[in-house]
């Protein structure tokens, strides 16, 4: 079984999207990615994450089975 990372947005006008390069992961790899504070608008501190939040509103990375 493998997993992919999906970025989910609270904004109904912004569709969820696959995160580039984040496919074929083990469950442990997917969980590790999603536990990173930079994978949520609520806890991110990078300029890129903050810019995404300003542009699209709340978001977070989750995982789903492929």
Buried (B, 14 or more C-beta within 10 A) or exposed (E): EEBBBBBBBEEEEBEEEEBEEBEEBEEEBBEEBBEEEEBBBEEBEEEEBEEBBEEBBEBBBBBEEE
